[in-house]
Amino acid sequence: MERQNFENKKLIVIVLAIFYLVGIFIHLNSVFSNLLKILTPLFLLMSSALVIFEEKPSKQFFIWLSLSYLITLVIEIIGVKTGLIFGSYSYGKNLGVKLFDVPLIIGLNWVVLILASIGFVEKIKTSIYLKSFLVGIIMVVFDLLLEMSAPKLDYWFFDGGIIPTQNYISWFIISFILSYFYIRFRIRRLLIIAKFNFLFQFILFLMIVLFT
Protein backbone atom coordinates (compact mmCIF):
# COMPACT_ATOMS: atom_id res chain seq x y z
CA MET A 1 0.00 0.00 0.00
CA GLU A 2 2.79 2.45 0.91
CA ARG A 3 4.58 1.61 -2.35
CA GLN A 4 1.42 2.30 -4.34
CA ASN A 5 0.85 5.55 -2.45
CA PHE A 6 4.40 6.66 -3.24
CA GLU A 7 3.93 5.83 -6.94
CA ASN A 8 0.69 7.84 -7.01
CA LYS A 9 2.43 10.85 -5.50
CA LYS A 10 5.28 10.54 -7.99
CA LEU A 11 2.79 10.49 -10.86
CA ILE A 12 1.03 13.58 -9.49
CA VAL A 13 4.36 15.41 -9.22
CA ILE A 14 5.18 14.53 -12.84
CA VAL A 15 1.77 15.74 -14.04
CA LEU A 16 2.20 18.91 -11.98
CA ALA A 17 5.62 19.49 -13.55
CA ILE A 18 4.13 19.17 -17.04
CA PHE A 19 1.40 21.69 -16.19
CA TYR A 20 3.99 24.14 -14.90
CA LEU A 21 6.08 23.73 -18.05
CA VAL A 22 3.01 24.53 -20.11
CA GLY A 23 2.33 27.45 -17.79
CA ILE A 24 5.84 28.81 -18.30
CA PHE A 25 5.41 28.57 -22.07
CA ILE A 26 2.08 30.41 -21.95
CA HIS A 27 3.39 33.10 -19.61
CA LEU A 28 6.41 33.76 -21.78
CA ASN A 29 4.37 34.16 -24.96
CA SER A 30 2.24 37.31 -24.95
CA VAL A 31 -0.02 35.92 -27.68
CA PHE A 32 -1.59 33.72 -24.99
CA SER A 33 -2.01 36.51 -22.44
CA ASN A 34 -5.82 36.44 -22.60
CA LEU A 35 -5.78 32.78 -21.56
CA LEU A 36 -4.16 33.69 -18.26
CA LYS A 37 -7.35 35.25 -16.92
CA ILE A 38 -9.08 31.87 -17.28
CA LEU A 39 -6.26 29.41 -16.70
CA THR A 40 -4.44 31.00 -13.75
CA PRO A 41 -7.22 30.70 -11.12
CA LEU A 42 -8.19 27.26 -12.41
CA PHE A 43 -4.63 26.02 -12.21
CA LEU A 44 -4.09 27.49 -8.74
CA LEU A 45 -7.28 25.80 -7.59
CA MET A 46 -6.21 22.47 -9.07
CA SER A 47 -2.69 22.58 -7.62
CA SER A 48 -4.07 23.64 -4.22
CA ALA A 49 -6.46 20.69 -4.25
CA LEU A 50 -3.60 18.30 -5.05
CA VAL A 51 -1.63 19.67 -2.09
CA ILE A 52 -4.54 19.64 0.35
CA PHE A 53 -5.78 16.18 -0.59
CA GLU A 54 -2.35 14.57 -0.89
CA GLU A 55 -3.57 12.68 2.17
CA LYS A 56 -6.97 12.40 3.79
CA PRO A 57 -7.37 15.58 5.88
CA SER A 58 -7.46 14.92 9.61
CA LYS A 59 -9.75 16.92 11.91
CA GLN A 60 -6.81 18.99 13.16
CA PHE A 61 -5.62 19.67 9.63
CA PHE A 62 -9.09 20.67 8.46
CA ILE A 63 -9.42 23.12 11.37
CA TRP A 64 -5.99 24.62 10.69
CA LEU A 65 -6.69 24.81 6.95
CA SER A 66 -10.08 26.48 7.36
CA LEU A 67 -8.87 29.01 9.92
CA SER A 68 -5.70 29.78 7.93
CA TYR A 69 -7.70 30.36 4.77
CA LEU A 70 -10.17 32.67 6.49
CA ILE A 71 -7.49 34.54 8.42
CA THR A 72 -5.33 35.22 5.36
CA LEU A 73 -8.34 36.20 3.26
CA VAL A 74 -9.54 38.66 5.91
CA ILE A 75 -6.01 40.03 6.32
CA GLU A 76 -5.79 40.56 2.56
CA ILE A 77 -9.15 42.34 2.50
CA ILE A 78 -8.08 44.64 5.34
CA GLY A 79 -4.74 45.12 3.58
CA VAL A 80 -6.32 46.14 0.28
CA LYS A 81 -8.86 48.44 1.91
CA THR A 82 -6.51 50.20 4.34
CA GLY A 83 -2.92 49.75 3.16
CA LEU A 84 -1.97 49.22 6.81
CA ILE A 85 -0.69 45.63 6.55
CA PHE A 86 1.24 45.13 3.32
CA GLY A 87 1.23 48.70 2.06
CA SER A 88 -1.00 50.29 -0.58
CA TYR A 89 -1.75 47.79 -3.35
CA SER A 90 -4.56 46.47 -5.51
CA TYR A 91 -5.25 43.21 -7.32
CA GLY A 92 -5.29 42.81 -11.09
CA LYS A 93 -7.55 40.64 -13.24
CA ASN A 94 -5.66 37.34 -13.54
CA LEU A 95 -6.49 35.72 -10.19
CA GLY A 96 -10.19 35.14 -10.68
CA VAL A 97 -13.30 35.89 -8.64
CA LYS A 98 -12.90 38.54 -5.95
CA LEU A 99 -14.52 39.28 -2.61
CA PHE A 100 -14.11 42.91 -1.54
CA ASP A 101 -11.47 43.32 -4.25
CA VAL A 102 -9.43 40.29 -3.09
CA PRO A 103 -9.31 37.10 -5.20
CA LEU A 104 -10.78 34.14 -3.31
CA ILE A 105 -7.89 31.97 -4.47
CA ILE A 106 -5.38 34.06 -2.50
CA GLY A 107 -6.20 32.40 0.82
CA LEU A 108 -5.58 28.99 -0.71
CA ASN A 109 -2.23 30.07 -2.12
CA TRP A 110 -1.18 31.31 1.31
CA VAL A 111 -2.09 27.91 2.76
CA VAL A 112 -0.24 25.77 0.21
CA LEU A 113 2.89 27.95 0.35
CA ILE A 114 3.00 27.77 4.14
CA LEU A 115 2.43 24.01 4.04
CA ALA A 116 5.37 23.58 1.66
CA SER A 117 7.58 25.79 3.81
CA ILE A 118 6.69 23.69 6.84
CA GLY A 119 7.58 20.59 4.82
CA PHE A 120 11.09 21.94 4.24
CA VAL A 121 11.79 22.46 7.96
CA GLU A 122 9.58 20.09 9.93
CA LYS A 123 12.18 17.33 10.28
CA ILE A 124 14.84 19.66 11.62
CA LYS A 125 15.44 18.81 15.27
CA THR A 126 14.95 22.17 16.88
CA SER A 127 12.33 24.18 18.74
CA ILE A 128 8.90 25.02 17.37
CA TYR A 129 9.85 28.70 17.45
CA LEU A 130 12.94 28.23 15.30
CA LYS A 131 11.00 26.07 12.84
CA SER A 132 8.33 28.76 12.55
CA PHE A 133 11.07 31.38 12.17
CA LEU A 134 12.58 29.40 9.29
CA VAL A 135 9.16 29.08 7.65
CA GLY A 136 8.83 32.85 7.84
CA ILE A 137 12.25 33.30 6.21
CA ILE A 138 11.41 30.86 3.40
CA MET A 139 8.14 32.67 2.73
CA VAL A 140 9.84 36.07 2.62
CA VAL A 141 12.48 34.78 0.19
CA PHE A 142 9.69 33.39 -2.00
CA ASP A 143 7.84 36.69 -1.82
CA LEU A 144 10.92 38.64 -2.90
CA LEU A 145 10.72 36.79 -6.22
CA LEU A 146 6.93 36.85 -6.35
CA GLU A 147 6.75 40.62 -5.94
CA MET A 148 9.02 41.11 -8.95
CA SER A 149 6.81 38.98 -11.18
CA ALA A 150 3.31 39.82 -9.85
CA PRO A 151 2.87 43.10 -11.80
CA LYS A 152 4.02 41.41 -15.02
CA LEU A 153 1.36 38.75 -14.52
CA ASP A 154 -1.39 41.23 -13.61
CA TYR A 155 -1.66 39.67 -10.14
CA TRP A 156 -1.32 42.82 -8.02
CA PHE A 157 0.28 46.24 -8.08
CA PHE A 158 1.77 48.37 -5.32
CA ASP A 159 1.15 52.09 -5.55
CA GLY A 160 4.05 53.75 -7.31
CA GLY A 161 5.59 50.36 -8.02
CA ILE A 162 7.41 50.51 -4.68
CA ILE A 163 7.14 47.52 -2.34
CA PRO A 164 7.35 48.72 1.27
CA THR A 165 9.35 46.89 3.93
CA GLN A 166 6.14 46.32 5.89
CA ASN A 167 5.01 43.91 3.16
CA TYR A 168 7.86 41.53 3.94
CA ILE A 169 7.49 41.99 7.68
CA SER A 170 3.80 41.10 7.38
CA TRP A 171 4.61 38.03 5.25
CA PHE A 172 7.04 36.89 7.93
CA ILE A 173 4.65 37.45 10.86
CA ILE A 174 1.67 35.76 9.18
CA SER A 175 3.76 32.77 8.10
CA PHE A 176 5.38 32.48 11.53
CA ILE A 177 2.05 32.45 13.39
CA LEU A 178 0.21 30.05 11.07
CA SER A 179 3.11 27.60 10.88
CA TYR A 180 3.50 27.77 14.66
CA PHE A 181 -0.06 26.57 15.18
CA TYR A 182 0.31 23.87 12.51
CA ILE A 183 3.31 22.46 14.34
CA ARG A 184 1.70 22.98 17.76
CA PHE A 185 -1.35 21.00 16.61
CA ARG A 186 1.08 18.11 15.91
CA ILE A 187 -0.40 17.64 12.45
CA ARG A 188 1.33 14.81 10.64
CA ARG A 189 1.22 14.84 6.85
CA LEU A 190 3.58 13.95 4.04
CA LEU A 191 4.07 17.26 2.25
CA ILE A 192 5.80 15.87 -0.83
CA ILE A 193 3.42 17.39 -3.38
CA ALA A 194 3.34 20.67 -1.45
CA LYS A 195 7.14 20.99 -1.60
CA PHE A 196 7.34 20.20 -5.31
CA ASN A 197 4.49 22.61 -6.03
CA PHE A 198 6.43 25.32 -4.16
CA LEU A 199 9.59 24.61 -6.15
CA PHE A 200 7.71 24.61 -9.45
CA GLN A 201 6.09 27.95 -8.59
CA PHE A 202 9.49 29.35 -7.66
CA ILE A 203 10.89 28.28 -11.04
CA LEU A 204 7.88 29.74 -12.85
CA PHE A 205 8.28 33.14 -11.22
CA LEU A 206 12.03 33.06 -11.77
CA MET A 207 11.44 32.51 -15.49
CA ILE A 208 8.99 35.41 -15.54
CA VAL A 209 11.49 37.72 -13.86
CA LEU A 210 14.37 36.70 -16.12
CA PHE A 211 12.64 36.52 -19.50
CA THR A 212 9.74 38.99 -19.54
N, C-alpha and C positions, 0 to 999 in steps of 0.2 A: 504493500500500500504506500509506504513512504517513497519507494522508488518511483511508483507511478505518479505520485504527487510532485516529486521533483521534476520528472519529465514534463508534466503539464505546465509547471512554472517556467521551465526552460523554453517550451513552445510559445508561451505567452510573451516572454521577453523577446524572442525572435520576431514575433508578429509586431510587437511594440516598436522594435528597432526599424522594421520595414516602414511602419507608419510614420515614424519620425524622419526617415530618409525621404519619403515622399513629401512630408511637411517642409523639410529644408528646401527641396527642389521648388515647391510652390512658392515659398516665401522669397526665394532668391530670383524669381521670375515675375516681374511686375504685371505681365499679361494675365496672371492668375489672381491678381489682387482682389477682385470682387468675390472670388471663392472664399477668401479668408473670413468674411463676415458670417458665412454659413458653416464652414468647416472647423474653425477654431473652437467655438463653444462646444460643438459636437465631439470633437476630438478630446478636449479637456474633460468633458463629462465621461467619455468612454475610458480614458486612461485613469481617471479618478476611481471609477467603478472597479477597474481591474486591481487597483491598489487596495481599495477598501475590502473587496471580497476575495482577496488572495487566500484568506482563510475565513471560516465562518465567524462572524463577529460575536464576541462574548458580550455579556451584559455590561461589563465594565468598559469595554471598548466602545460599545454603542453609546453609552452615556458620555464618555470623553469626546467621541466624534461629534455627537449632536451639540454638546455645549461649545466645543471648539468652533464648529461651523457658525453657530449663532453669535458667539462672542466676536469672532473676526468680522462677520458681516456687519454687525452693529458698529464695531469700531471703524470699519471702512465708511459706513454711512455718516457717522459723526465726523470722520476725517474729511470727507468730501464737503460736507455742509459747513464745517467751521474752520478747517485748515489748522486746527490746534494739535493734531496728532502727527500726521506725516508732513505737514506743510500744505500749501494751497495747490490743489491738483484737481483734474477732472478726467473722467473716463471717456475713451473714444467709442467707436462703433463695432469693434471686432471681437468683443467678449460676450455678446449675446444679450439676453433679456435682463433688464435692470429693475431694481427696486430702490426708489429714492436716489436714482442716478448712480447706483452701484450694481455691477453685474452679479447676478446670483451665483455664478460659477466661481467667483473670487473666494468665497469662504471654503469651497472644496479645494481650491488650489493651495490655500494656506494649509489645510489639513494634510494633504498628501506630501507637501514639501517638508512639513514638520515631522511627519512620520518617517520619511526617508532620512532626514537628519538624525533622528533618534536611532535609526537602524545603523548609521555609521559609527555611533558612539556607545550604544547600549552594552556592548560586551567589554568595554574598558573597565577595569577594576578600580573604580574610584568612587567618590561620593556622588550623591544625586545632584548636588549643587554644581559640581564641576561638569558632570555630564550635561546638565541643562545649560551651563555656560557655553560649552562646546557647541551645542545645538544652536544657540544664539549666534555664535561666531560663524558657523557654517551658513546659516540663513542670511546673515549680513553679506558674506562673500558672494553668495548666490544673487542677492539683490543688487550688488554693485554692477554685476553683468546685466541683470534684468532691466535696471533703470536705463542703461545705455541703449537697449534694444526696444523697450516699450513704446517710445514715440514713433519709431520707424514702423511698428506693427499696428499702430493706431489702438494701443491698449489703454494708455493714459498719458497725460501731459501735465507737467508741473508748470506753474505760472512763471513766465520768463525763461523757461527751459533750465532753471537752476534747481537742483535737488538739495534741499536743506539737510543739515546734519541730523535734525530731529527725526527725519525719515528713517535713517539707519538705527538711531537709538530706539525708536519705536519698534522697528523690526526685531531688534535684539530682545527688548523687554517682553513683547508678545510671545516670541518663540521660547524664551526662557521659561515663562510662566506656564504655557501650555505643555511644554515638554516635561516640566517638573511634575505636573499632575499626572501625566501619562505614566511616568516612571514610578511615582508614588502609588498609583493604583495597582502597580505590579502587573500590568498588562503584558501578556506574553504572546507575541506574534512573530512569524517569520516575515521580515520586511524586504524580501529579495526583490519583488517586483517594484516596490516603492523606491528602492535604491537605484535600480536600473532606470526607472522613469525619471528620477532626479538627474542622473547623469546624462540621459538623452536630452532632457530639457536644457541642461547646461550647454551641451554641444550645439543644440539648435540656436540658442541665443548667442553663443560665441560666433557661429557662422553669420548670423544677422549683423552683429557688430563689425565683423571683419570684412564682409563682402557686400554690404548694402549702404 
